[in-house]
Amino acid sequence: MVAARADQADCFLELIIAGADLGVVNNDGDSAVQLAKRSVFGSSVANIIHRAINTGTKICSTKLEVFSLLHFVAGIGSVELLQMILQQPTEDINKRDGLGLTPLIVAAKAGHTEAFRLLIFAGTDISVKSRDGQTVVSVLQHEAHAGDRNRFEEILLDAVLAHALTGYLEFRALHFASRIGNLPALVQLLKMGFLINSLDENGSSPLMLAAKEGHADACKLLLQRGADCGIVNNGGETALSLTRKSSKCKVAGGVIFDYLARSHVLLGEELCKHTREGRGSPHVKVVRMLKSGMLTWGKSSRRNVVCKEAVGGPSARFLKNWKKGTADGNREVFRVLTETGREIHFEASSAAGVEIWVHGINLITKEATLGTWLSNPSIDTTIN
């Protein structure tokens, strides 16, 4: 302490080498390291400790809450020093300092990504909480800037994929991989058993995060693997509605709507089928599409038609004949044009229902014509 106050860096070093206890505080509550940081050689404290360790000295601190070498090095982000310390098997990598923080949380708060990586791959348990209940994941969520958070979470993701993360359940790896659109990671995480429809603290699924960030290929992959696009988060949003809030999400929104429309019309639904171009009595039928491009609502050949196109709204002739042909009612009607020239009108329960039926029929018709599922090409998920 006297050496630090007198700005005597060489004496400070020699005393540490001789075994001076860095865990002692003076009457003012200051430790030798705290005093040294305020001295003229304050910027060289890390270098002094580094030199002491190079002599083979074991840094002495009888009170880790006053001075912990591991926490000190994590806080300054010295990778070389940290590597040397982690080679000492007596160090408890998950211990707390005087502020109740683990070395990993200290590195995260200080923004030192490489020190953070070393601690993670050295076996730090990310589920260990600080004295006030924080985990490193909560620190990243609430205190880190967006760019810093991504860099730290990329390290956590690497550790999960390498089966090297201790306490990994604290980190939602699948959600993060979806948010950044990392396809190879998504494939591997799903193989590892991560739940595709699990929800984060905001009630968001991985699909929602991929959709919100506009990652169309990630959305496609998740949907192919069984993601539920009907989940509603804590804010009342679905994956599709999230895509409609930003122009960057237009393609991702198209992928999700394609999936919804295709699934809906293949499953089928009860629709009101009109007869005799609007002059006859309508009937409720279970209508569905087949992958072959055929629309069916019964067993007879007249009730199994090959579609050419679906169009929202009634034809002019139908509208003239239809007694319910009001402006509001028009929005719930769509018509199917067949390969043989027939025109068949159906009535859905809502305008949204018309949109999904028209889109779904046209999708499958096009795919059947080309002999391929246009919206389901194989995705290159090779992991380099």
N, C-alpha and C positions, 0 to 999 in steps of 0.2 A: 504493500500500500504506500509506504514512504517512497519507494522507488518510482512508483507511478506518479505520485504528486510532485516529485522532483524532476520529472521528465527524463528519468534515467532508464532508457530502453534496455541497455546491455545488462544492467543490474537486475532489471525485471526478468529478463530471460534467464540469467544465472540462478536466480532464486526459484523459478519454476522448475528448472532442471534439478535443483537441489531438493525439490519436494515440497515447496511452499504450498500451503492449503488455499486453494482458490474458493473454497466454500465458506470462508470466514467473512464476517461483515464488521465494520467499525461502529462506533456509537451513533453515527448518522445513518446506519443501515446500508452503507455502500460496500461493495466487494472490491477486490483488487482489480478485477477486469473492468468493472464499471468506472473506476478511477482512471484506469489506463485509457479507456475510450475517450476520456475528456482531456487527456494529456496531449503534448505536442506529437507523440508517436501513436496517437489514437488510430490512425489509418493503417498502422503496421501491426496491430494486435494479432490479427490472424496469421501474419507471417511469423511473428515471434513464437506463437504456439506451434506452428508448423515446424520451425527450427528446433523447438524443444522435443517434439515427437521424433524428429529425425535422429536425435541423439539416443533414442531408445527409451526415453523417459516416459513413464506413465503419469499423465497429468493427474494431480491430486485434488480432490474436492470431497470433503467429508459431508457436505450438505448439497445434494443435487438440486434442491429448490433454490439455492443461491447461485450455483454455477454447475451446469451440465455441459461437458465438452460436446456431446452429440447434438444437443439443442443449439449450442453456440455455432457449430459448423453448419448445421442445417439452416440456421438463420442467415448466415453470410453467403451460403450457397457454394462453398468451396468443394468442388467435386474430388480433387486430389486428397484433401484432408479427410473428407468423408470416407473415401475408399480405404484409407489407412485405418480409420477408427473402426469401420465395419469388419475389418479383418480380426479385430480383437473379440474373441468369443464371450468375454465377460460382460460386454455391453448389452443392456436391455433395450432393445430397439423400440419398444412400445412404452417406455417409462414417461412419466409426466414431469414437467419442470415446475418452477415456483408459481408460474401462472396457470398451471393445470393443463398445459398443452403437450401433446406428443411431438416428437421430432418431425413427423410427417406433416402435422398441422402447421408447425412453425415454418417448414419449407413452403407449404401451400400459401400461407398468409404473406410470406415474403416474395412469392412469385418465382421461386427457383425451381424450374422444371427438371433440370438434370439431377439436382440433389433429390428431388421428389422421385425421379425414376430409380435412382440408386436405392433409396429406402424401400420402394415398392418391391423391387426384384430381390432385395435382401430379406424379404419376408415380413415386412411391416403389416400388421393386422389393421385394415382400414375400418373395422367395426369398433375399435377402441375409441371411447369418447373422452373428450376433455372434461375438466372438472365441472364445467357449466353445461355439459350434455351435448356438445358439438361433436360431430364426426367430420372427417375430412371431406366427405361428400356434401354435407350441409354447408361447410365453409366454402366450397367451390360454387355451390348453388347461390349463396346469398352474399358472398363477399368478393368473388373474383369477377373481373371484367369478362365479357363474352369470349374474346380471343384467348385470354389466359385460361378460362375454364375449358375451352375446347382442347388446348394443348395438354392440360393436366388429365382430362378425361380420355384423351387418345392414349396416354401412358397407361391408364387403368384398363382400357380396352385391350391394349397389347398384352398386358399381364393376364387378363382373363383368357385370351386366345392361346396364350402360352401355358395355361394352367398354373400360373405362378402367383395369382392374387389371393392373399389370405383375407378372409372375411368378405368375399366377393359379393355376397347377397346385398350388401349395402349399396353397391353400384349397379344401376340398371343398364347393363351393357347393351342389351338389345334396343332399348330406347335411344341410347346415344348413337349407336351405329345407324339407326333409322334416321335420326335427326341430321346426321352428316352425310347420309346416303352411301355408306360403305357396303357395297354389295357382297364382296368376299367375306367380310366379317359377319354380315347377316346370315349367310349360308352356314358358316361354321358355328355360329351361336345357336342356330336352330337345330343343328346336328347335336350340339351339346345339351339340348333339352330346355333351353330358355323358352318360356311360354309366350307364344306369339300374340296373345290377347291380354297379357298382363297390363295393369294400369299403374301409372306413376302417381305421385302425390296430388296431381291436378286432375286425376281421372282420365288421363290421356293414354291411348294405346300407342305402340310403335308405329302403326299405320298413320295415326293422326299426326305424329311428329314428322314423318316422312312427307305427308301431304302438305303440312303447314310450311315446310321448307321448299316445296316444289320438286322433290326428288321422284320423278315419274317412274324410273326403273325400280327404285326401292319399293314404291307402292305396288308396282306390278308383281314383283317377287313376293312381297308379303301376302298379296291377295291370292297368288297361286298356291302359297303354302297354307292358306286357311285363315287369313286375317278377317276379322268381322268388321265390315264397314258400317254396321248399324249401331256401334257403341257411341254413347253420348257422354261427353266429358262433363266436368263440374260446371262449365260455363254454358252448357246446353248445346254445344257444337258437335257435329259429326265430322268424320274425315273429309267428306265431300263439301260441307259448308265451310270448312276452314280453307279449302282451296279457292273459294269464291271471294276471298278477302284481299287477294293480291294477284296482280297480273303475272307474277313470276310462277304462279301455281297453275296456270291454265292447262298445261300439258298433263300435270299430275291429276288435276280435276277430271280431265278427259278420260284418263286411265280408270279412275274410280267409277265414273259414270258409265263407261263401257261395261265394266264388270257388273255393276248394279243392274243395268238394263238387260244384259245377256242373261244373268242369273234369274231375273224376274220373269222374263218371257219363257225361258226354258222350264221353269217351275210351273208357270201357268197361274191363272186367276179367273175368277168368275167375272164375266163381262156381259153387258146387255148387247145382244146381237140384233140388229135391225133387219127387217125383211122387206122385199119388194120396193127397194129404193126409198124407204121411209113411209110407204103407204100401208104396210102390213103391221101386225102386232109384234113388238120386240120380245125376245126370249132371253132368259139368263142362261148362259152356257159357260162351261169351264173351257177356256181357250188357252192354248199353249203352242209354242214353237218347237219344232224338232231341229236338230243340228243339220239335217239335210236341207233346210230351207222351207220345209212344209209347215203350214199353219193348220192346226186341227182343233175341232171342237165336237167331234163325234166319230162314228165308225164308217159312215157311208162315204163314197168317193166325193160327193158334193160337199162334205164337211172336212175334207182334207185337200187343201189347195196349196199349190206351189206359189210362193210369194214373188212378186216382182218389185214391189215397193209399198211402203206404208207412208201415209200423208196425214198430218194433223188437220182436223176440221172436216166438215161434210162437203160433198160435191154440190154444185149448184142445183142439180136435179133433185138430189136428196133433200136439200134445204127447202125447195119448193113444195115437196110432198110432206115433209115432216111437220106434224102439228106442234111439236115442242121446239121448233126452230127459232129460238130466241138468241139474243147475243150472248147471254151467259151460258146457255146450253151448248152453243157451238164449240166452246172451249173443251168440252168433255167428249167430243166425238172425233174419231179418226177413221180413216178408210184404208183398206188393203186392196191393192191392185194385183191381180193374179196373172200368171203367165198366159192363161187362156183368155184374158180380157175381161174377166169379171171384176166387179167393184163391190166390196163388202164393207158395210159400216158397223162399227162397234162403238159402244158408249162406255167410258171408264167412270170411276167414281169422282175423279178430280182432274184438273188441268195437268197436274204433275203426273198423274197416272197415264194421261195421253202421251206426254213427253217421253216417259220411260218405255211405253209400248212401241211407239213409232221408232225410237232410237234402237231398241232391242231387236225389233223385226228387221230393220234395215241392216243392222250389224250382221246378224246371222245370215240374212239373204246374201249379202256381199261375200261373207266368208264361205258360204256353201258354193257360190258361183265360182270362186277362185280355188276352192278345194283346200283352204287353209284357215286357221284361226288367226286372223290378222292381229288381234290384240294380245296374242299369247306366244310371241316368238321366243325362242330360247334366249336366256340371258347369260352372258359370259361372266361366270362367277369364279374364274380361276384365281386361286390365291398364289401370288408370286412368292 
